[in-house]
Amino acid sequence: MNAITHRRLSNFKIIKRGLFITLGAALMAVCLKSFFIPTDIIDGGIVGISLILSHITSINLGIFLFLLNLPFVLVGYKQIGKTFAISTLYGITVLSVFTSLFKDIPHLTNDPLLAALFGGLGLGIGVGLVIRNGGSLDGTEIIGILLTKSSPFSIGEVVMAFNVFILGSAGFVFGWDNAMYSLIAYYVAFKTIDLTIEGFQDTKSVWIISDYDKEIGDALNARLGRGVTYFHGEGGFMGEDKKIIFTVISRLEEAKLKSIVEDFDENAFIAIGNIADVKGGKFKKKAIH
C-alpha cells in the first residue's frame, strides 16, 4: 500500500467517523426535544444534570451540555487518548448546537410511556453510534468506558448505575411519576446502547470435535460457505488425540450446521456460543444454502 492510498483510507475513516458521530448526536438531540423535554422525562448522566439545571434556571440547555462535559473530555484525553477526546469534543459540540437549533421541532407524543420507550430506543442508538465510532456524548459514558477496562460490566450497565442516582434526584424536580418513566427510558436505552456497540448481527462461534473433521470442514465450506480452522487437541480422560473444527456462523445457520455435522458423525461434540461482533477474515452474512 503506497502513501497516497494509505492517506486516502485514513481520510475516509475520519470522514466516516465524523458522519456517524454527527448522526448519533443529531438523533440524541431529536429524542431530547421530541420525546423527553415535552413530557418532563429526563436523560441521565451529565445530560440529565443539564436538563435539571436548564429547567431550574431557564438557561439554554446547550450551554450546560457543553460546559459540564468539558472536564470529562480532559479526563478522556489523559486516560483514553487524543483521538477519543477530539471525537468526544466534536460529538458534544454537535449535540449542544443541535439542541439549541431544534427549537421548533414537533413533539411526537404527549404520552410519557410512549416517549420513554421510543425516546429511549432512539437515544440508545444515537449514543451507541457515537461510542462505536470512537467518541462519547456524556461524561458518564467516559467513566463507563474506563471502568469496563477493569470490570466485567458493560458500558450500558455502568451508565445505568450512575443514572439510577441521577433519576432519583430528578424525582424531586419533575415528580416521581416522571422519574419512573425516565427509568423505563433508561432500561430501553442501555440495552440499545449495548446492542448498537456490539453489533446487530447475531453471530455464533462453533467448536466441533469429531474424527471426521476433514469431511465436516469441507461440507461446511461447500454447503454453508463458511471457512473453518482445524486444531489438534488431546482428550483429558484417555489422552487420545482429538481433531477440532472451529468456525463462525449466523444464528439462522445453526440448525443447518447441526444437520451437516450429523450427516457425517451423529456422535460429534458440538459447542456453540454467542459472539458480540465479528471483524476481519472472510466472514460475511450469508443466506442459508
C-alpha positions in Angstrom: 0.0 0.0 0.0 1.5 3.3 -1.1 1.4 6.5 0.9 -1.3 8.1 -1.2 -3.6 5.1 -0.8 -3.0 5.0 2.9 -3.7 8.7 3.2 -7.0 8.3 1.3 -8.1 5.4 3.6 -7.2 7.5 6.6 -9.2 10.4 5.3 -12.1 8.1 4.5 -12.1 6.7 8.1 -12.1 10.2 9.5 -15.0 11.4 7.3 -16.9 8.2 8.1 -16.3 8.6 11.9 -17.4 12.3 11.7 -20.6 11.4 9.8 -21.7 8.7 12.3 -20.9 10.9 15.3 -22.9 13.7 13.8 -25.8 11.3 13.1 -25.7 9.9 16.6 -25.6 13.4 18.2 -28.4 14.6 16.0 -30.5 11.6 16.9 -30.0 12.2 20.6 -30.9 15.9 20.2 -34.1 14.9 18.4 -35.0 12.4 21.1 -34.4 15.1 23.8 -36.5 17.7 22.0 -39.3 15.5 20.7 -39.8 12.9 23.5 -38.1 13.8 26.7 -38.4 17.5 27.3 -42.1 17.8 26.3 -43.1 15.0 28.8 -40.6 16.0 31.6 -38.7 12.7 31.2 -35.1 13.3 31.8 -32.0 11.9 30.2 -29.3 10.6 32.6 -25.7 11.4 33.3 -24.3 14.9 32.5 -27.2 15.4 30.1 -29.7 14.7 32.8 -28.0 17.1 35.2 -28.0 19.7 32.3 -31.7 19.1 31.8 -32.4 19.7 35.5 -30.3 22.9 35.6 -31.8 24.2 32.4 -35.3 23.6 33.8 -34.5 25.4 37.1 -32.6 28.4 35.6 -34.2 28.7 32.2 -30.7 28.9 30.7 -30.2 27.3 27.2 -29.7 23.5 27.6 -26.8 23.5 25.0 -24.7 25.7 27.3 -24.9 23.3 30.2 -24.3 20.3 27.9 -21.1 21.8 26.6 -19.6 23.3 29.8 -20.4 20.4 32.2 -18.9 17.8 29.8 -15.6 19.7 29.3 -13.8 18.3 32.4 -14.7 14.7 31.3 -13.2 15.4 27.8 -10.0 16.3 29.6 -10.1 13.0 31.5 -10.8 11.2 28.3 -7.8 12.8 26.7 -5.4 11.8 29.5 -6.8 8.3 30.1 -8.0 7.1 26.7 -6.3 9.2 24.1 -6.2 12.2 21.8 -8.4 10.7 19.1 -11.1 9.8 21.6 -11.0 13.3 23.2 -11.3 15.0 19.8 -14.2 12.8 18.7 -16.0 13.3 22.1 -15.5 17.1 21.9 -16.9 17.1 18.4 -19.9 15.0 19.4 -20.7 17.1 22.4 -20.4 20.3 20.4 -22.7 18.9 17.7 -25.2 17.8 20.4 -25.1 21.2 22.1 -25.6 23.0 18.8 -28.4 20.8 17.6 -30.3 21.1 20.9 -30.1 24.9 20.6 -31.2 24.8 16.9 -34.1 22.3 17.3 -36.4 24.9 19.0 -39.4 24.3 16.8 -39.1 20.6 16.3 -42.5 18.9 16.6 -43.4 16.9 19.7 -44.1 13.4 18.5 -46.2 12.3 21.5 -47.5 13.6 24.8 -47.8 10.1 26.2 -45.0 9.6 28.8 -44.8 5.8 28.3 -44.5 6.1 24.5 -41.9 8.9 25.0 -40.0 6.7 27.4 -40.0 3.7 25.0 -39.3 5.4 21.7 -37.1 8.1 23.1 -35.0 5.6 25.0 -34.7 3.5 21.8 -33.6 6.4 19.7 -31.3 7.8 22.3 -29.6 4.4 22.8 -29.0 4.1 19.1 -27.6 7.6 18.9 -25.2 7.1 21.9 -24.2 3.7 20.7 -23.3 5.0 17.2 -21.0 7.7 18.8 -19.3 5.2 21.2 -18.9 2.7 18.4 -17.1 5.3 16.3 -14.7 6.3 19.0 -16.4 9.2 20.8 -18.9 9.9 23.6 -21.8 12.2 24.3 -21.8 12.2 28.0 -19.2 12.3 30.8 -20.7 9.2 32.5 -20.1 7.3 29.3 -16.4 8.2 29.6 -16.4 6.9 33.1 -18.2 3.8 31.9 -15.6 3.2 29.1 -12.8 3.5 31.7 -14.5 1.2 34.2 -15.2 -1.5 31.7 -11.5 -1.9 31.2 -11.1 -3.3 34.7 -14.6 -4.7 35.5 -17.0 -7.3 34.0 -19.7 -4.8 33.4 -20.8 -3.4 30.0 -20.8 0.3 29.2 -24.6 0.4 29.3 -24.7 -1.2 32.7 -22.2 1.3 34.2 -24.1 4.2 32.7 -27.3 2.8 34.1 -25.9 2.6 37.6 -25.0 6.3 37.5 -28.4 7.2 36.1 -30.2 5.5 39.0 -28.9 8.1 41.3 -29.5 11.0 38.9 -33.1 9.9 38.2 -33.7 9.7 41.9 -32.6 13.3 42.3 -34.8 14.3 39.3 -37.8 12.9 41.1 -37.7 16.0 43.4 -37.7 18.3 40.4 -40.0 16.7 37.8 -42.1 14.4 40.1 -41.8 10.7 40.9 -44.0 9.5 38.1 -41.7 11.2 35.6 -38.7 9.8 37.3 -40.1 6.3 37.0 -40.9 6.9 33.3 -37.3 8.1 33.0 -36.1 4.8 34.5 -38.1 2.9 31.9 -36.5 5.0 29.2 -33.0 4.2 30.5 -33.6 0.5 30.6 -34.5 0.6 27.0 -31.6 3.0 26.2 -28.9 1.0 27.9 -30.0 -2.2 26.2 -30.0 -0.4 22.9 -26.6 1.1 23.6 -25.0 -2.3 24.1 -26.8 -3.7 21.0 -25.6 -0.9 18.9 -22.0 -1.1 20.1 -21.7 -4.9 19.9 -23.4 -5.1 16.5 -26.8 -6.1 15.2 -25.7 -9.3 13.5 -26.2 -12.3 15.8 -23.2 -14.4 15.2 -22.1 -17.6 16.9 -18.8 -19.4 17.4 -18.8 -23.2 16.9 -16.4 -25.8 18.1 -16.8 -29.4 16.7 -14.8 -32.4 17.9 -15.0 -35.4 15.5 -12.9 -38.0 13.8 -14.4 -36.8 10.5 -13.0 -33.4 10.8 -11.9 -33.1 7.1 -15.2 -34.3 5.7 -17.2 -32.0 8.0 -15.0 -29.0 7.3 -15.3 -29.5 3.5 -19.1 -29.7 3.8 -19.3 -26.6 5.9 -17.3 -24.7 3.3 -19.3 -26.1 0.4 -22.8 -26.1 1.8 -22.7 -23.1 4.1 -19.9 -21.1 2.5 -18.1 -20.8 5.9 -14.4 -21.1 6.4 -13.1 -23.4 9.1 -9.9 -23.7 11.2 -8.5 -27.0 12.4 -7.0 -27.6 15.8 -5.3 -30.7 17.3 -6.2 -31.5 20.9 -5.8 -34.2 23.5 -8.6 -35.8 25.5 -8.3 -35.1 29.2 -9.5 -38.6 30.3 -7.8 -41.1 28.0 -5.2 -38.8 26.5 -6.2 -39.7 22.9 -5.7 -37.3 20.0 -8.7 -35.1 19.2 -9.5 -33.3 16.0 -11.2 -30.0 16.5 -13.0 -27.7 14.0 -13.7 -24.0 14.6 -16.0 -21.8 12.6 -18.3 -18.8 12.9 -21.9 -18.8 11.6 -25.0 -16.6 11.8 -27.9 -17.6 14.1 -30.0 -18.7 11.2 -27.4 -21.2 10.1 -27.2 -23.1 13.4 -29.8 -25.7 12.6 -28.2 -26.3 9.1 -24.8 -26.7 10.6 -26.0 -29.3 13.1 -27.7 -31.2 10.2 -24.4 -31.2 8.2 -22.4 -32.5 11.1 -24.9 -35.3 11.9 -24.7 -36.4 8.3 -21.1 -37.4 8.9 -21.0 -38.1 12.7 -24.0 -38.4 14.9 -21.9 -38.6 18.0 -19.8 -35.4 17.2 -19.3 -33.0 20.1 -20.7 -29.5 19.2 -20.2 -26.4 21.4 -21.9 -23.2 20.2 -21.5 -19.8 21.9 -22.6 -16.2 21.2 -20.2 -13.6 19.8 -20.7 -9.9 20.3 -19.1 -8.9 17.0 -17.0 -10.2 14.1 -14.5 -8.3 12.1 -11.9 -9.4 9.6 -11.3 -12.7 7.9 -13.7 -13.9 5.3 -16.8 -13.9 7.5 -19.8 -12.3 5.8 -23.5 -12.6 6.4 -24.8 -15.3 4.1 -28.1 -16.9 3.3 -28.8 -20.5 4.2 -27.9 -22.9 1.4 
